[in-house]
Amino acid sequence: MASLDLNQFQTLQEQFKRLSVIAEQRDHDGEYNAYQLLGKDDERFRCLSAHFTDYVKELLTDLEHLKRLATKTDDHDLLRLYADRLCGKYMMLQKCLERLRPTETKKQHVIFWQKQLKKVINNGDLGELYDKLAQQKQFEQRLSEQIDQLIIDLKRSEHIAASAALQEQILELKQRQGRCQKATWQLEQKINHLRSRF
């Protein structure tokens, strides 16, 4: 077959396997829902999973289907059409996973804040706990306002790419809000525990 040779199939398979490693890491981090970012708005993927690895498996299945098709037909236009679709799905998944890489600065900031919070909770200083609780509630309030604004922007959005980006931002902020609420709850529990001792 002239349009797609075995070397090209091998190259694609290797690229998909490399992507699979990144997908496994994102699934392991547990911060993002693949369906929210891919399956819901992109009809090219049949997969309706919350896990990125399932989308990579779909790519590998499609590649096997294309290999079998290449042995059964000499219709190069048909084969090129399937190959282009497959590459389009691959590029979309790759770009999505690359966008989700947390920056070192952001990770360091979150880690620093978590350490500070743990230190305050373990310390048991009631005044400091109240200060941190007030900060947490302000942060929660800001996140809620940002989410509300993005939802308004999403309702007004008329472009698919812009809507997808807004949905991604909303999802990320909601996840941060969930972690923030958990930290607030821990602070409140510690404060209640300390107050019950007096």
C-alpha positions as CSV (number, residue, x, y, z in Angstrom):
1,M,0.0,0.0,0.0
2,A,1.5,3.3,-1.1
3,S,-0.3,5.9,1.2
4,L,0.4,4.3,4.6
5,D,3.3,1.9,5.1
6,L,4.2,-0.3,8.1
7,N,6.7,2.2,9.4
8,Q,4.0,4.8,9.6
9,F,1.8,2.5,11.6
10,Q,4.7,1.7,13.9
11,T,5.4,5.4,14.5
12,L,1.8,6.1,15.3
13,Q,1.7,3.2,17.7
14,E,4.8,4.4,19.5
15,Q,3.3,8.0,19.7
16,F,0.0,6.6,21.1
17,K,2.0,4.6,23.7
18,R,3.9,7.7,24.8
19,L,0.6,9.5,25.1
20,S,-0.8,6.7,27.2
21,V,1.9,7.3,29.8
22,I,0.9,11.0,30.1
23,A,-2.8,9.9,30.2
24,E,-2.1,7.5,33.1
25,Q,-0.4,10.3,35.0
26,R,-3.4,12.7,34.5
27,D,-5.8,9.9,35.6
28,H,-3.6,9.2,38.6
29,D,-3.6,12.9,39.6
30,G,-7.4,12.7,39.6
31,E,-7.8,16.4,39.0
32,Y,-9.5,16.3,35.6
33,N,-12.5,14.5,34.1
34,A,-11.7,13.4,30.6
35,Y,-15.3,13.3,29.5
36,Q,-15.8,16.9,30.6
37,L,-12.8,18.0,28.5
38,L,-13.1,15.7,25.5
39,G,-16.0,13.3,25.2
40,K,-18.8,15.8,25.9
41,D,-18.0,18.3,23.1
42,D,-16.0,16.3,20.6
43,E,-18.1,13.8,18.5
44,R,-14.9,12.2,17.0
45,F,-14.4,10.2,20.2
46,R,-16.9,7.4,20.8
47,C,-15.5,6.9,24.3
48,L,-17.6,8.5,27.1
49,S,-15.2,7.8,29.9
50,A,-13.9,10.0,32.7
51,H,-10.4,8.5,32.2
52,F,-7.9,9.8,29.6
53,T,-6.4,6.3,29.2
54,D,-9.7,5.1,27.7
55,Y,-9.4,7.7,25.0
56,V,-5.8,6.4,24.2
57,K,-7.2,2.9,24.1
58,E,-9.7,4.1,21.5
59,L,-6.9,5.5,19.4
60,L,-5.1,2.2,19.5
61,T,-8.3,0.3,18.6
62,D,-8.8,2.7,15.7
63,L,-5.2,2.1,14.5
64,E,-5.7,-1.6,14.5
65,H,-8.9,-1.1,12.5
66,L,-7.0,1.0,10.0
67,K,-4.3,-1.7,9.7
68,R,-6.9,-4.3,8.9
69,L,-8.6,-2.0,6.4
70,A,-5.2,-1.4,4.7
71,T,-4.9,-5.1,4.0
72,K,-8.5,-5.3,2.5
73,T,-8.6,-2.3,0.2
74,D,-6.5,-0.4,-2.2
75,D,-8.7,2.7,-2.0
76,H,-6.0,5.2,-1.0
77,D,-8.5,8.0,-0.6
78,L,-10.6,6.0,1.9
79,L,-7.4,5.0,3.8
80,R,-6.2,8.6,3.9
81,L,-9.5,9.8,5.2
82,Y,-9.4,7.3,8.1
83,A,-5.8,8.1,8.8
84,D,-6.5,11.8,8.9
85,R,-9.4,11.3,11.3
86,L,-7.2,9.2,13.5
87,C,-4.4,11.8,13.5
88,G,-6.9,14.5,14.3
89,K,-8.2,12.6,17.3
90,Y,-4.6,12.0,18.4
91,M,-3.6,15.7,18.1
92,M,-6.7,16.8,20.0
93,L,-6.0,14.4,22.9
94,Q,-2.3,15.3,22.9
95,K,-3.1,19.1,23.1
96,C,-5.7,18.6,25.8
97,L,-3.2,16.6,28.0
98,E,-0.4,19.1,27.4
99,R,-2.7,22.0,28.5
100,L,-3.3,20.2,31.8
101,R,0.3,20.2,32.9
102,P,0.4,22.1,36.2
103,T,3.1,24.8,36.2
104,E,5.8,24.4,38.8
105,T,5.0,27.8,40.3
106,K,1.4,26.9,40.8
107,K,2.3,23.5,42.3
108,Q,4.8,25.1,44.7
109,H,2.2,27.7,45.7
110,V,-0.4,25.1,46.5
111,I,2.1,22.9,48.4
112,F,3.3,25.9,50.4
113,W,-0.3,26.8,51.3
114,Q,-1.1,23.3,52.3
115,K,2.0,23.1,54.6
116,Q,1.1,26.4,56.2
117,L,-2.5,25.2,56.8
118,K,-1.3,21.9,58.3
119,K,1.1,23.7,60.5
120,V,-1.6,26.0,61.8
121,I,-4.0,23.1,62.4
122,N,-1.4,21.1,64.2
123,N,-0.3,24.1,66.3
124,G,-3.7,24.5,67.8
125,D,-3.6,28.3,68.2
126,L,-7.3,29.3,68.3
127,G,-6.7,32.9,67.1
128,E,-4.5,31.8,64.2
129,L,-7.1,29.2,63.3
130,Y,-9.8,31.8,63.1
131,D,-7.6,34.0,60.9
132,K,-6.9,31.1,58.5
133,L,-10.6,30.2,58.5
134,A,-11.5,33.8,57.5
135,Q,-8.9,33.6,54.7
136,Q,-10.3,30.3,53.5
137,K,-13.8,31.7,53.4
138,Q,-12.6,34.7,51.4
139,F,-10.8,32.4,49.0
140,E,-14.0,30.3,48.6
141,Q,-16.0,33.4,48.0
142,R,-13.6,34.6,45.3
143,L,-13.7,31.1,43.6
144,S,-17.5,31.1,43.6
145,E,-17.6,34.6,42.0
146,Q,-15.1,33.5,39.4
147,I,-17.1,30.3,38.6
148,D,-20.4,32.4,38.4
149,Q,-18.8,34.8,36.0
150,L,-17.4,32.0,33.8
151,I,-20.8,30.3,33.7
152,I,-22.3,33.6,32.5
153,D,-19.5,33.9,29.8
154,L,-20.2,30.3,28.8
155,K,-23.9,31.0,28.3
156,R,-23.0,33.9,26.0
157,S,-20.3,32.1,24.1
158,E,-21.1,31.3,20.5
159,H,-17.8,29.6,19.5
160,I,-17.1,25.9,20.2
161,A,-13.4,26.4,21.0
162,A,-14.1,29.3,23.4
163,S,-16.9,27.3,25.1
164,A,-14.6,24.3,25.6
165,A,-11.9,26.5,27.1
166,L,-14.5,28.1,29.5
167,Q,-15.8,24.7,30.5
168,E,-12.2,23.6,31.2
169,Q,-11.7,26.7,33.4
170,I,-15.0,26.1,35.3
171,L,-14.1,22.5,35.9
172,E,-10.6,23.4,37.3
173,L,-12.1,26.1,39.5
174,K,-14.7,23.8,40.9
175,Q,-12.0,21.2,41.7
176,R,-10.1,23.9,43.5
177,Q,-13.3,25.0,45.3
178,G,-13.8,21.4,46.5
179,R,-10.3,21.2,47.9
180,C,-10.8,24.6,49.5
181,Q,-14.1,23.5,51.1
182,K,-12.4,20.4,52.5
183,A,-9.6,22.6,54.1
184,T,-12.3,24.9,55.5
185,W,-14.1,21.9,57.0
186,Q,-10.9,20.7,58.6
187,L,-10.3,24.1,60.2
188,E,-13.8,24.2,61.5
189,Q,-13.4,20.8,63.0
190,K,-10.2,21.8,64.7
191,I,-11.7,25.0,66.1
192,N,-14.8,23.1,67.4
193,H,-12.5,20.5,69.0
194,L,-10.4,23.2,70.7
195,R,-13.4,25.2,71.9
196,S,-15.0,22.0,73.4
197,R,-11.9,21.7,75.7
198,F,-12.7,25.0,77.5
